[in-house]
Amino acid sequence: MSVLYKKSIEGKDGKERHQIHQKRVGETVQNKGTDYIRRILRDKARQKRWRRIMLCLSCIVVFCTAYVLILPAITLEKKTTCEEEQSAIQEEQPLVQEEDESIVQSDDSDEVEFVSCEPIEEETDDIEDVEITEDPEEEMDVDFASGEEDGIAVADETVMPEGGITEGFDLSAEEAAEKRVYVKLSYKKEDGTWQEFSQDNNAPEVSGNPPVKLEVKYKDVQISNLLNSYNCKLTYQLPTLLRDAKTAGKIMEGNQQVGTVTCEDGKIVVEFDRSYLQGLLDKGDTTTTIAGDFYAEGKVNLSKLPPNGQTTLSTADKNYQLNFGPDAIAKYGQINIEKKCISPQAISTENGNYLKYTITVTAGEDGCPDVSVVDTIESSSDCVDSYVGIGASGNTLSGSQNNQNPYETIAADKTHGTVYLGNTTTDGTVPSENASITTPGSMVWKIGNMTEGEIRTLTYYVKLKDDVGLNGNEIKNKADVYSKTYKRVYDDASFTPKIDYTMPKSHDGNIVRNSDGTYTITYKIEFNLDRNKSNYALKNLELRDYLDDQSDNIHTDSKALPYISYDRDSVKLYKGGAELPSTDYTVSWANGDDNYVTPWNDPNNKPTRFKITGAGDKPITVNPGDSYYATYTVTVKPEALAAMQTNNVDVKNRYYVHVSNAKSNFGDALNRYWDSANVGNYKWDEKIVGNGTTSNQTIEMGTGDRYDLTSGTVKPDSSEDTSFTVPAGSYPYTVDVNQTLGEWDATNVLMKDALTPNDKMNYIGYAKVEACEYNATTNSYDPKGTKWVKISGLSSFKLKPSELGWSDKNYAYRFTYYAMPANANFSSAKVNNIFSLSGNAVKDGAPFDISNIYSQKEITVSGSFKMNVKKESWYYEEPETDATTWQNGKLYWVIEVSGTAILKDTYFRDSISKDSDLTDSYLHSDSLAGIYMGTLPEGKTVTGYGSLEELQKPGGLTDVSEKFTPVLTNDKNFTGTDNYSELSLQAKELITLGTDKLYFIVRTEPQSLPTKYRDAFTYRNHISTSDNGNTWIDHGSADKLLCGGADILKELGQTFTYDGTTVTSKKDGADQGNSGTIVTNALLGAGQYAAWAFKVNYAGELSGTYRVLETIPDGMELAYIRIKWVGGKQDFNAMSSKEIPELKSDGWEEKTITAGTDNGSQKTTTYYVKGNQALIELGDFTAEKKRDDYSVDVQVVCRVTDPEVLLGGETKTFINQVTLQTADGQDISTATSPAEITPKKIAKTFTTTNPVSEKINFTIEANQFGAALSTKDGTTLTLIDKLSSTLILDTETIKVINSKTGALVTDYTASLDADNTLKIVIPRDVPVTITYTATVNAPPRQAVGFSNEAYWEHYSPSSGTKVEENSYSYAAGGTVTTGNNIKLKIIKKDQNNLSVTLQGAVFKMVPCTVKNGQIEVDTVNAKEWTGTTDPKGEILFGEGSGRNYAMDYNTIYKVTEEMAPTGYVADSKPIYIMVPRIVDGESDYPVNVKQWMELKDSKTGKALINIQYQSTYELTVLNHKGEITVEKKFTDAGGHNSSPVSGTYTFGLYENADGTNTTNSTNQDGTTSTTTPLQTITITYNAAETGSKTAKFTNLDLTDNQNQTKTYYVFELDDNGNPIKDSTTAAAVNKMEYFTSYENPKTAGATTGGNSAVSGDTVTVTNQTRVKELPSTGSYGPLIFRLAGAVLIFFAGLQMLINIKKRACNNR
């Protein structure tokens, strides 16, 4: 109302004012184009007004109470005057009281003016507010809910200029009180529930500063005003005490998002989708208002609380009492702390290792009073020396760094805090100052009051101890923040000292031999601290080296140690490769203990250990990345070799590293390392024996000195012999003595040689003794003299070189002599020859006892009785069936003995080998199969016979077992009964052999047998002989190899998948995932494959040519066969596949493939295929009995075709079998190998939106490889995707993509069944990715479960993949409802093609109620809706106009289809729907509604009522065209039902009874014919399936051209694809002959026949087994059988009746 208008009615009485007002109203109505007040006060004007009032401090606050929009429905006149409009306003509004209100008048005129209704173009920024007061005695009659045009609006109906107010309708305004249902302020408790704040004065204290939620529920907001005046927005002013407010972002109607909710500029802003609001109005029903709720969450602004923490928060009509208690900011104000150890490595200085820390404290937006930080070492405090630069008294912190002293970083206008050290407290209080500190104590940083957003950082240092092992100890600091006395937040930081180092020790490989005979060894010991793996410096490094470390066996022998010494001046220390000055380190020495001294002053005792340390006050610190090493030398005297009596000596020494601040591993040492240097090249005593001479030899002695030792003493030889003869069969011996580099005098050392036993060999002639001098230049020994010593006939001799005339010479000596068997009365014997030294060797006048030095050699010699012994393995004999002994079969061994004779008491011992990597076999008490003597036919050997029985047949051998005594022993300690490891056979008498041979046949039982292909077990037996049973002579051994798959074996190479481009192996076979072994260009296309390989001649025992018959497993098809590998010793070119021309005439197809082999070369393979078999002939094999050297591998690759795997998701094992045959086709042996194929199942996943919403996106990946999958319906497959009832499919979002190319697949169809099952028909050979979106049928914040499973049609759901979510919910920032009414939108679609919508379907709907658990039509609320789907296939019920009545929440409606669209079958089954709603003021659905929601169908168990939650229920109803069902049955010859016969049966649909069509049908090749079925379907039976099966013809026309019901004819098709018309004539189906009959119960007896059908009919097709009719013979035989059968049936029936009666009695 304008100011001028108010002035015009001043002074008038009430009646006149009323008349004027009525007149103005009339004028306004007459001028409808100018019926609104133009000057609307905008927010900007109000803000300016408030600024002016605040500046003046004298103005009275002006409130804008109401601006009323005069609705155009007051009058139906098209024209009104401004005066009439004003009169109407005056009549409805209270009087304006000038004396009670401030009136703003014109600045330049006192005249009263009327405001024109024409638009005013001036800016409104300077227009002052006007307040219109209401008459308290007069109330407006307002209908807020109806929205009718004769209603008068209130606050939300304020007159608006064009464009409206962008800020929205303010629900927090006082004028909007009636729109608010409630406003609630709550806080979140610790258990997660929400508690409303108290409105009582003594409100309980709220602990913490929990999240606070402001909830607003509203009603009756005019939709038109939201659209036209408030920019589709609602707002609510947030209390100033609430900050950081946030919302969930969505406004939902049911499960549909219709708007957003946000927090902006201190307000909650709800913005509805304009299309949503407009759509509500466009419905044309009674819906004119909306109701709903929204909320925001935030925190209380603690800085606005008074000191006692209590305040009143007013919002809407509530006054909440908030009580946070005193010190609210101190207790709950935001404050953050961040603690860091900013030293990636400890800071190393001369004074120690330091850790550098920072603590950053940040005050929140409330600030924080009296802040203290207490820092405590929580773990490994024993590793910490101190907080650096901090004492028990508080010191003001500096602002800059000063060595390792603490300093504080603050803002320029702040004052530094203080820091001190206190004792760690256990009661949670801040430690006090000036305490006696228990190291390390706790650091206290006193900050004081912190202002809003203030940041302070303290930098301080902690010193680590130098005498504690730090590595591996986590040093954890915790910094607690206190505000006043309240412990608030904390942060901690950890530093774990770690080291990684190497400490090798080595010696120079070139050990130097000095001129004085000593040896010098140069050593290097290192210590390297890794820069990247170490984070602190090691203190007080010591390197220690020991020659005499006794901690274990790693040390130099104590006998040699006196002659080994450090060269004390040789020790040098290096750092980083540079030598350190000797003043920087100290070398200390000790002998046998750790009493180190510097320098070493004991000339009579040499140090055995030393250590290197830092000099004086210069301890050695090793920083990460440092490298130290020391070098030194050790001298070894030759006396060490004499003392050790060895040819060389191992100088073993060890070095230790010590540091003071790392953990010890060996005593107090960090670690240790040892090294061994081998010194010396002596030969004190070395004997060599040669082979026996083959002829007599003459040894010339010349004129040299000769001595005779045959009497036992050395004396000159009196004979004049100058030579002697060595007989054939003598053994030459050579002994080198005292080859000690000319350092030792051995002239007085007694040298002795002895043959043992002494009766088997004697010396021959003379021993040649040479004295040799060492030549250092050539490093050889040059002869200086030769003496001959007669030893003929002796078995031992001894002498000293001095006895031969040599003295005081450091000579080496070489003895050369011969010996031969002395006693011929034996066959063979072992003789040991020992050459020993005793006495003292002398060096530089010092004697050393070398009496324990000796050398020896052993030989086996033969006597006059010659006996040759040889052992061979023979054959393996399989165990007998159900054997109780020899259960692992028998290994046969042959011991062949030839020669002159076998002496009495000679022992032959057969023993199981003790060698490693063998498989044992057992000797049993009956292991001796026989001892045979005689002569075999020429050219034959025992092993040439196939068996022992075959050997015994010729009769040329005599069993002489009685001539030997067997003895079994068990040196290998075999367990079990009758298990032995040795069989000894003692000759009872002399056995003369002559030309005969003797054969021991021994058998052993394998301890275990190879059970797997390629297993190879080697069994080994030894043979040895003895003359006396004590000394044994080994005659060798024999091996027997048993292999798994000796002739042929089969094994899996790999299973793999092929997508047309790439082979992906599953790494489950011998190929170990090597996809390169697959010949991709020979594969059959994409799919899953198995690659086997069979190996022929693994044991290497085959020769010639062989065939291999390959049997392809059922459910697979052969891709190719090829030679994959040829054994390394088999001729590659000679091994080939042979052509077999005669097979072609027998139906075998010849195939060839050329491909690379594992040998590297290519090879062409020829093979033959017939059905599920393949044949290949291979040759030529070589029998060399070498495992796998003469074998051949052949690869067999098959593709999986089994639909149970590819479609049924069944993991299946396929057994591949090969049969080895002779070249003429005789079977030899078979081998099999399994391959487990795990199907690539349909992949199903789902994703939610971000943030989580009601929409779920599903993805299905099927036929991932793009294989041509088997199908029962031609070239397509049907994918079943079963959605749970809690999901509503959005059919418009279905998309099918080629997974490989990414291109859209368009040749698919999608259908949806009534049980929410989606069916998608896709090409069978395309990898597809299917995506779609579904809506969760639940309102926000209500948990609901959903599931989804995808699988192929005709297979079980378990064959596919299921995704499931048991508890799914989504959040919303608010909800909205539009009045109390709902609507039903029916969408009609083609069930078999969801892209087709159907017009012309007629639906009826009635309300229902529930009585006694049954749904009944509500006769009280007797309404009925009817409608027909439009071109979009839609109907909308519930619009509230005419007979399209409004629909209600919480009401059951029954929807039925009264008439189907043309050409479609009607579905008359009723559909019950309901939209539940929680009634205002309640927290849950009404009890009866909850009960209705739980109603179940008694038959199916499914919910009876379909539930949705949005105000417009969307019901998709599907129809299909005509369908005819085919049922398949089988009967026997007698007409009785029988089990199905496995196979696929095909049926055709025709238009005419003669199996033709009126119109042409299209064949698969594109041609057309009247004899081609309109449609074909199949029914498949697998083995062992029972019962009947059905299939359907679909999408059939219901009527013919004359609009009559169309009749079709169903025929089964025979093997030639022709319809079977005659039921009396047998026809071939699946290669079997049947009588085929048809039955349709609906047409029984009709002239059209049993195979005629209309839509909805079922035709049963029965196959009766054909049996030829037998002629009648006229006998009584058949009659007798019939009577007997009748009697049996009678008694069986009688027995059944008795049993039934008994059960009835029992039940009663």
C-alpha positions, 0 to 999 in steps of 0.5 A: 500500500502506497504512502499517498493512499494512506494520506488520502484517507487520513481523518476519515471515519471508519465507514468512509474509509471503507467506502473509499477502499471499496471504490479503489478495489473496483478501480483496480479490478477494472484495470487488471493490467495494472493490478499490482503494486509496483514498488516492492521493497527489495533486500537491498533497500532493507539493508540500506534502511538498517544501515541508516537506522543504525547511524541515526540511532533515533529511528524506530524499527519498521517491520514489513508485516504483509503485502497482499496479492489480490487474487484475480478471482475476486470478480469475473469482470475483465476491467476494474478501476484502480479506485475499486481495487483500493476499496477492496483492499481497504475492506479486507485490511485493517486501518492504518493508524497514523498516530501509531506508526511512522509515516514516510512522506514525500520530501517536496510536497504535502499534497496527497497523491494517488499512485498510478497502477502503471509500471514505475521505471524509477529505481527503488533503492531510495524508497523507505519502508512502510509498515501496515498494521493489522486490526487485532480484532479482525482476522483474515479468512485464508485457505492455505491448503486449497490453492483455489483462486478464491483463497487469500494468500499469506506470507508466501503469497506476497505480491511479487514483481515480474521475476520474483525474489531470487533469495526464496521464500523464508520459512524462518520469518515470523509470517511463515509460522503457519507453514512450519510443522516443526523446527528441531535443534539436536546434537549428536550423542557419543552413541551416534543418536541425536538428542534434541536440546533441552528447552528447560532452564536447568538444561543438562551440560552437553559434553564436547562440542558435538555436531548440531543438526537443525531440522525443518519440517514444513507444509502448505507451500504454494507451488505457483508462488515458488515458481513465479515469485521465489525462484523455486527456492525455500530458505531458512535463516541459520542461528548465528550460534551455528557455524560450518553448516553443511547439508546432504545435498539432495531433496527427494520425493520418494526415491526421486531427486527433485531438488537440492539443499545447500547452505549459503550466506547463513541460510539453508537454501532449498532449490527445487527443479523448476521442471518438477514444480511445473510438472506438478501444476501441469497435472491439472489436479488439486495439487497446489501445495507441497510439504517436506523437510530438510536439515543442516548440520554444523557446530556451535560457535563457542566464542559466542558463549558466555563464560558459564557456557550457557545460552539461549538459542531461539529459532522459530518458536522455540527457545533452546537452552544450550549448556556447555559448562564453564571454560567451553573454549578451553575444553572444546574449542578447536586447537590443533597440534602437529609434531614432526621429527624433521631429521631424516638422519640424526644430526651428528656433531662432535658432542653427539647425535641429535634429533630435531623436532618441531611442534606447531600449535594452531588455535581454531576460530575461537582462539584458546586460553592458557595453552601449554604443550607437554612433550614426553618421550613415550618409548625408548627413553633410555636412549635419550640423554636430554632435551637440549638447552632446557632446564628446570626453570622457565626461560623465555624462548628465542625467535631464532636458531642458536646451535641446538637450543630451542626457539619459537616461531611466532607472528610479529605481534606476539610475545614469546612463550617460555620452556622448562623441564619437568618430571613426567606426570601420571595424573594428566597434569602439566609438570611443574617448574623447578623440580628435581628432574628424573632424566630425561623428564618432560618438556613444557612449552608455555604459550599462554592465550592464543587468538583466533587462527594463531600459529606457533612453532617450537623447534627443539633438539633431543640428544641421543645417548652415545653409550646405548645400543640405539638401532631398532629402538623406536624413540617415540615423542608425544606432545599433549596440548593443554588449555588451562588444565584440560588435556585437549589434543596430541600428536606424536612423532617417532624416530627409529635409529637404523643402520645398515653396513658391510664389513668385509675382510679379505687378504691379497691373493698373492701371498708373498714368500720372502727370501728367508722362507717366511710368508707375508699376507696382506689383509684389508678390513673394512667398515662401510655405513650405508648412506641410504639405509642408516639414519644416525652416526655410530660413535667410538668405532673400534676395529679389532683383529684376532689370530686367536679368537676362541669363540668357535672353530674359526681360528688358527691352529694353536700349534702354528700360532707361535710362528705367525705374527702381526707386522706391527708397523704395517697397520694403516687406517683409511677413510674414504680411500684416503690414509689418515694421519697416525695421530688420528688413531691408536693401535693397541696390542694384546696377547690372548686377552683384552689387555691392550697396550700401546706400544707393545714392548714384550720382545719374547711374546708376540701379540695375537690381537690388535685394535684400532681406536680414535686417538686420545680425545678423537673418538672415531665417528662413522656417519651414514655414507662413511667408509673406513678400512684398515690394512696390515700384514701378517708373517708366517714362518715355515716352522708353522708347517712343521709344527702342523705336520702339513703341507700347508697351513690355514691362517684364520683370523677374525675381526670385530667391529665395536661401537658404543651406540649400537646393539651388540651381536657378539659379546660387546661387538657389533658384528664379526667377519673372518678370513682364511689364507692358505700358506705353504706348498710342501710335500712332506710325504706323497705316494703315487701308484701306477697300473700293473705292468703288462710285460716284463721290464728291465731296470738298469741301475748303472754304477751308482751306489747300491745298498742291501736292506734285505737283512733289515739293516742298511749295508752295502750291496755285495752283489754285482748286479747292474740291473733287475727285472720287473715281472709283468703284473708288478705295480710301480710306486713313487714316493716324494719326501721332504719337498719343503722348498729346501728349508728342512733337513730330513737326513735323520728322519726314519722313512718306512714303507709297508705292504699290508696284508704282508702275505699278498705282495712283495717288493721286486729288486731294488728301490731307487732313492734320489736326493733332490735340491730345490731350485727356487728359480724353476720352482722344481727339485733337481736330482743331486744323487741316486742310491739303489737299495735292495728290497727284493722279497720284502713286504716292508722296509725302513731307512734314513737318508743319512744311512745312504751317505747323505747328511746335513742337507736340505734335500728332498728324496724320491723313492721309486720301487715295484711290488707284485703279488706274492701268493697266487692262491687267491683270486683277488685282494686289497693291498694297502701301502703306507709310507711313514716318517718318524723323527725330527726334521731340522731347520736352522739347527732347531729340530721339529718332530714330524713323526705323524706324517704318512701317505698311503695307497690301496690297490686290488690285486689278482691271484692265480685264480682268475675271477671276473665279476659283473652286475647288470639289471634285468627287468621289472615284473609287475605285482600279481593281483591282490598280492600279499608279498612283493606288492610293488613287484620285482626287480631282477638283477644278474651277477655274472662270474667268469674266470678260472675258478671260485675258491672255497669260502669266497663271498659274493655280496649283493647290497642295496646302494647307499648312494644318494638320490636313489630309490631303495629296494628291499631284499627278502628271504626269497630274493635269491631266484637261482644260481645257474652255471653253464654256457648260453647259446652263442650271442645270448646274454641273460638280459637278452631273455624276456624273463627268468622262465624264458632263461630256464627253458633252453636247458643249457644252465644248471642250478648250483644253488646248493653250492652256496650259503646265503646270509641276509643282513640289514646294514641300512636298517630297513624297517618292516618284516623281512626287509634286508639290504645285503645278501651274501653268498659264500662258496661251500667248495671250490668251483671250477669255471673253465668255459662256463659262467656262473649267474646269480639271479637276485630280485629285489622289491622296490620300496616305492614306484613312480606314480606320475608321468615323468617320475624316474626312480633309479634303483642301484645294487652293488656287487663285492667279493671277499676271500675272508668275509672281512675285506671286500673288493667292489666290482661295481654296480648296476642301475635299473630305471623305472619311469612313469610313462616309459613307452607313452605318457600324456600330460597337460601343457596348459589351458588357455584362452584365446580372444582372436588376438592374444593367448592367455595361459593359466600356467597350470601345466608343463608349459609353465604358461609359455603361450609361445608354444601355441600355434595361433594361426591353427586355432579354431577361433576365440574360446577356451582351449586345452593343450596336451602333449604326449611323449613317446619313448620316454625310457628310450626302450622303443625302436622302429615305428609306432602309431598313436591313437588320440581320443578327443574328449567329449565336449571338445573339438580338435584344433591341431596336432603337431610334433612339438619336440624331438629328444636331444640325441634322436635324429631330428630329421629322421623323426617324422610323422608318416603318411598312411594312405590306406586310412583315407579310404576308411573315412579318415581325413588327412591333415598337415601342419607346419610349425616351429618346434621347441628344438628351434627348427620347423617340422611338418606334421601329418595326421588323420582325423575321424570323428572324435579320434585322430591318428599319427604314425611316428618313427623311427625310434632308437632304443638306447635306454637313455631317459628322454634322449630318444623321445618325441613330444607331440602337442594336441590342442583342443577347444572347449565346446561343452555348453555346460562349461561355456554357458552353464558355468560348470567347472569340468575335467576333460580326460584326454587319452592316447593309445600307443600302437604298433605300426600295424595297429595293435594296442600296446599301452594307453596314457591319459591326462586331465585338464580342468577347465574353469569357465569364464563366467558372466561378470556382474558388478555394480557401482553407486553414484558419488555421493551415494544415491538411489541410482545403481549402475549395473555392468554385465560382461558376457562371452568375454572372449567372443567365442562362437558359443553353442546355442539352441536358437540359431545364432543368438543367446539369451542372457537372463538378468534377475533383478530383486523386487527392490530394484526398478529397472530403467529400461531406457538406460539399457546399452549393449557394447562390443567389449572388444571394439567398443562399438554399440551392438544394435542387433539385440532385443531386451524383454522384461518378465513380470517377476522383474527378470530382464532377458537380453538376446545377443549375438552368440559370437560377440563379446558384450558389455551390458550396462543399465541403471536401476533405482532402489525402491526405498526412500532416503535413509531407509536400509534395504537389500537388493540383489542381481544375478545374471546367467544364460537361459536354460541354465541354473542361476548358480551358473552365473554371477550374483551381486548382492547388497544386504543393507543399502541406504542413501542420504538426502538433505530433505524430502518433499511431498505434494499434498496427500495424493499420489498418481499412477503412471502405467507404461505399456511395453512389448514384453519381448522388445522393451523398445516398443511401447503399446497404444490401445491397452485398456486398464481399470483400477479400484481401491482395495482393503484387507480383511482377514489377511485377504485383499478385497475391493473396497466397497465403501470407497467405491471408485473406479478408474479406467483409461486407455494407453496413448501413443506413448503407451502411457496412462495417468490415473489420479489426476483428480479431475472428473472420474479420474479421481485423486489417489491416496497414500497408504491405500491399496489399488488393484490394477487390471488389464481389461483389453490388450493392444491389438495383436497382443495377448491380454494379461488379466492377472490383477496387480496390487500397488501401494505408495506408503507414507509416514503420517505427520508427527509419526516416526514409522508407517501406520500399523496396518500399512506395515502389515499390508507390506508383509502380505505374501502370496501363499504359493510363490511366497512373493509380496502380494502388493507392489510398493513404490515410494515416489508420489507418482507410481510408475507401473510398467505392464508388459504384453506379448504376442501370440505363443504356442507351447510345445511339450516333448514326451517319450513312450515305449513300444507299449505306449507307456511313458519312458525316459527321454532319449538324449539329443536335440529335437527340432520343431517347426510351425506352419500355417497349413495342415500339410506342413506348408505356408500360405506365404513364403518363409525365409531360409537361413541362406536368404532364399524363400519357400512355402515349405520352410517353417515360420519358426523353428524351436528346439528341445535338448535332453542331456543324458540321465535327464527325466521328465518332459520339457517345453519350448515356445513359438513366440511373436505370433499373429493372433488373427488371420487376414479375415480377423479370425483366430489364426490356427497354426500347425506344429510338426516335429522335423526329422533328420532331413528337416522335413515335417513328420506328418504321418503318425503311423509311419516311423521317421528318423529323429536323431538317427533313431526311428520313432512313431511321432504323434501330436496331441492338443487337449483343446482340439481333441476330436476336432478335425484339425488334428492334434498338431493344430493350435492357436495362441495359448495352446500346448501341443504335446509331441510324443516319440514312441519307440518302434518295435517290429510286430512279431507274428502269432504262432497260435501257441498258448505261450502268450496267453500264459504270460498274460495270465501270469502278469495279471495275477502278479498285478492283482497281488501287487495291487492287493499289497498296496491296498494293505499298506495304505490301510496300515499307514492310515491306521498308524496316522490315526 
